[in-house]
Amino acid sequence: MGSVLGGLMLTACSTSAPHAVDGSGAEPRGGAVVIAADQEAGRAPVPAGPPPAAADPGPGQADQGAGQAGVRGSALIVAVDQASRQVLVLDGQAARESGPEAGSEVGPEADQLPVVWSWTADGDDRLADLEPARSWARPTEARDVVLDGEGSLLVTASGGLAALVDTATGTPIWATDLGSSVNPHSAELLPDGNVAVVASTAGWVRLYAASEGPRSTTYTEQELDGAHAVQWDEGAELLWVLGDDTLLALRVGGTPDIPSLTPERSVPLPEVGGHDLAPVSSAPGTFWVSTGDRLWRYDSHLDRFEAVGLGAEDSARGIKSVGSEPVTGRLLTITPDHAGSCSWCTSAVTFHHPDGTLALAGTELYKARWWTTPLPGPGPTNRPR
């Protein structure tokens, strides 16, 4: 079976003799299918050449310039920078034109980075009761979400903080301190305003009744070893949670003030080390899943994993975050460069199909995602300190 996603050819290969797309030689577990990025089913490999162009935006979906009121995320990226302890929304337009050997070289000072908006818990008196000097240490997640029709920011940090923030004002809508021993790794907003949080060290996903107030601590919990990522599937109305070796689908029940979680499907991963989970923008019910050595595409309708080749031999190893741009389908990944004091961080955002690099000297990025909601404007707000 072959399919095209944002210019990326995914081709199912035989499961009887799987091959590793990353050169590791390790075979995936179970009956997972391995995908070659340059080969269509039943045909000879496509000759090497420049990466295919991204799909053209549809009518009314052309990119808008960054740093303006109402700018949309087709040119914007949100990243968590553990060096500055900030969430940075970056102008990624320059990287859209750059090749793998290029990039947007910038200096280490914050004002030299292509930042159009930023947020930090540090120094915010509205979060003083949650001790952000401790709880905001090593931010692990930042994603833009929509609450009651307005853009919001959802964040977590290894220090224990989980928060939902109004991007127009920087005001925390809901926040809690989970403690420094559980390692909150990601969060997701549900349609009723409640927030799901996963903690990798504690090994659970909690659904907090965030809709009930700014410091609501009511939650329901489901255990999952190595819980690293969480994603709401609107079409199936399921909460998907990624663990070390399992992808778990949960049915949300109860009421907004007293929610419940019921396991509905448990899917073994094709290899251990589950880390990130993100929707494939062009295929509802299909997800990007990163593990220790590979990037996978999981189709929940077919209940099948397909490994995705990204070109370079080691480009799919250790991916911390992944996502496809909603308009073009262009893929973005964050992979540690094992340089500097943060061995799990990097100072560059990597793009695939077409390839590109956004180098951000002086940063220690843990995750980055496409920013898809309008930003307040005009001009930068809440700039880095």
Secondary structure, DSSP 8 states (H G I E B T S, - for coil): -EEEETTEEEEE--SSS---TTS-----STT-EEEETT--TTS------S--------TT-----TTSTT--GGGEEEEEETTTTEEEEEE-HHHHH--TT------SSGGGS-EEEEE-STT-GGGGGG-HHHHTSSEEEEEEEEETTEEEEEEEETTSEEEEEETTT--EEEEEE--TTS-EEEEEE-TTS-EEEEETTTTEEEEE-GGG-TT---EEEEE-TT--EEEEETTTTEEEEE-SSEEEEEEEEE-SSSEEEEEEEEEE-SSS---EEEE-TTSTTEEEEE-SS-EEEEETTTTEEEEE--SSTTTTTT--EEEE-TTT--EEEE-----SS-TT-BSEEEEETTTEEEE-TT--EEEEEE--S----SS--S---
